Amino acid sequence: MTDRTEPSAGELRQLLAVALEALDIPTPATVGDSETHREILAHRTMDTVIALRGVLEGGDDPGWSADYLRARLAEKPATGYRAWGEGR
């Protein structure tokens, strides 16, 4: 971390909650839905790694990183495939 105070537990919890939201997307319903699911998850994983690395290695503010990650998630919603259990 750089010359700033340590992040609060609340800031870190906020970042972890957004990271979980990014990665915990519904399971695809069929093999045909798997490719779209995989692409969405790959993008979300990359954005999550960038945000976490920024905090852990770059000293970024966890609150700012959570906001960054939320903005990226809004650009790449977990839609466009059928989720398991959907419509049952």
Contact map, one row per residue, 1 for C-alpha under 8 A:
1111010000000000000000000000000000000000000000000000001111110000000000000000000000000000
1111000000000000000000000000000000000000000000000000000001100000000000000000000000000000
1111100000000000000000000000000000000000000000000000000000000000000000000000000000000000
1111110000000000000000000000000000000000000000000000000000000000000000000000000000000000
0011111000000000000000000000000000000000000000000000000000000000000000000000000000000000
1001111100000000000000000000000000000000000000000000000000000000000000000000000000000000
0000111110110000000000000000000000000000000000000000000000001100000000000000000000000000
0000011111110000000000000000000000000000000000000000000000000000000000000000000000000000
0000001111111000000000000000000000000000000000000000000000000000000000000000000000000000
0000000111111100000000000000000000000000000000000000000000000000000000000000000000000000
0000001111111110000000000000000000000000000000000000000000000110000000000000000000000000
0000001111111111000000000000000000000000000000000000000000000110000000000000000000000000
0000000011111111100000000000000000000000000000000000000000000000000000000000000000000000
0000000001111111110000000000000000000000000000000000000000000110010000000000000000000000
0000000000111111111000000000000000000000000000000000000000000110110000000000000000000000
0000000000011111111100000000000000000000000000000000000000000000000000000000000000000000
0000000000001111111110000000000000000000000000000000000000000000000000000000000000000000
0000000000000111111111000000000000000000000000000000000000000000010011000000000000000000
0000000000000011111111100000000000000000000000010000000000000000010010000000000000000000
0000000000000001111111110000000000000000000000000000000000000000000000000000000000000000
0000000000000000111111111000000000000000000000000000000000000000000000000000000000000000
0000000000000000011111111000000000000000100110010000000000000000000000001000000000000000
0000000000000000001111111000000000000000100110000000000000000000000000000000000000000000
0000000000000000000111111100000000000000000000000000000000000000000000000000000000000000
0000000000000000000011111110000000000000100000000000000000000000000000000000010000000000
0000000000000000000000011111000000000000000000000000000000000000000000000000010000110000
0000000000000000000000001111100000001000000000000000000000000000000000000000000000110000
0000000000000000000000000111111011001000000000000000000000000000000000000000000011110000
0000000000000000000000000011111011000000000000000000000000000000000000000000000001111100
0000000000000000000000000001111111000000000000000000000000000000000000000000000001010000
0000000000000000000000000001111111100000000000000000000000000000000000000000000000000000
0000000000000000000000000000011111100000000000000000000000000000000000000000000000000000
0000000000000000000000000001111111111000000000000000000000000000000000000000000011100000
0000000000000000000000000001111111111100000000000000000000000000000000000000000010000000
0000000000000000000000000000001111111110000000000000000000000000000000000000000000000000
0000000000000000000000000000000011111111000000000000000000000000000000000000000110000000
0000000000000000000000000011000011111111100000000000000000000000000000000000010010000000
0000000000000000000000000000000001111111110000000000000000000000000000000000000000000000
0000000000000000000000000000000000111111111000000000000000000000000000000000000000000000
0000000000000000000000000000000000011111111100000000000000000000000000000001110000000000
0000000000000000000001101000000000001111111110000000000000000000000000000000000000000000
0000000000000000000000000000000000000111111111000000000000000000000000000000000000000000
0000000000000000000000000000000000000011111111100000000000000000000000000001000000000000
0000000000000000000001100000000000000001111111110000000000000000000000011001000000000000
0000000000000000000001100000000000000000111111111000000000000000000000000000000000000000
0000000000000000000000000000000000000000011111111100000000000000000000000000000000000000
0000000000000000000000000000000000000000001111111110000000000000000010010000000000000000
0000000000000000001001000000000000000000000111111111000000000000000010000000000000000000
0000000000000000000000000000000000000000000011111111100000000000000000000000000000000000
0000000000000000000000000000000000000000000001111111110000000000000000000000000000000000
0000000000000000000000000000000000000000000000111111111000000000110110000000000000000000
0000000000000000000000000000000000000000000000011111111100000000100000000000000000000000
0000000000000000000000000000000000000000000000001111111111000000000000000000000000000000
0000000000000000000000000000000000000000000000000111111111110000100000000000000000000000
1000000000000000000000000000000000000000000000000011111111111100100000000000000000000000
1000000000000000000000000000000000000000000000000001111111110000000000000000000000000000
1000000000000000000000000000000000000000000000000000111111100000000000000000000000000000
1100000000000000000000000000000000000000000000000000111111110000000000000000000000000000
1100000000000000000000000000000000000000000000000000011111111000000000000000000000000000
1000000000000000000000000000000000000000000000000000011101111101100000000000000000000000
0000001000000000000000000000000000000000000000000000001000111111100000000000000000000000
0000001000110110000000000000000000000000000000000000001000011111110000000000000000000000
0000000000110110000000000000000000000000000000000000000000001111111000000000000000000000
0000000000000000000000000000000000000000000000000000000000011111111100000000000000000000
0000000000000010000000000000000000000000000000000011011000011111111110000000000000000000
0000000000000110011000000000000000000000000000000010000000000111111111000000000000000000
0000000000000000000000000000000000000000000000000000000000000011111111100000000000000000
0000000000000000000000000000000000000000000000000010000000000001111111110000000000000000
0000000000000000011000000000000000000000000000110010000000000000111111111000000000000000
0000000000000000010000000000000000000000000000000000000000000000011111111100000000000000
0000000000000000000000000000000000000000000000000000000000000000001111111110000000000000
0000000000000000000000000000000000000000000100100000000000000000000111111111000000000000
0000000000000000000001000000000000000000000100000000000000000000000011111111100000000000
0000000000000000000000000000000000000000000000000000000000000000000001111111100000000000
0000000000000000000000000000000000000000000000000000000000000000000000111111100000000000
0000000000000000000000000000000000000001001100000000000000000000000000011111110000000000
0000000000000000000000000000000000000001000000000000000000000000000000001111111000000000
0000000000000000000000001100000000001001000000000000000000000000000000000001111100000000
0000000000000000000000000000000000000000000000000000000000000000000000000000111111000000
0000000000000000000000000000000000010000000000000000000000000000000000000000011111000000
0000000000000000000000000001000011011000000000000000000000000000000000000000001111100000
0000000000000000000000000001110010000000000000000000000000000000000000000000001111110100
0000000000000000000000000111100010000000000000000000000000000000000000000000000011111100
0000000000000000000000000111110000000000000000000000000000000000000000000000000001111100
0000000000000000000000000000100000000000000000000000000000000000000000000000000000111111
0000000000000000000000000000100000000000000000000000000000000000000000000000000001111111
0000000000000000000000000000000000000000000000000000000000000000000000000000000000001111
0000000000000000000000000000000000000000000000000000000000000000000000000000000000001111
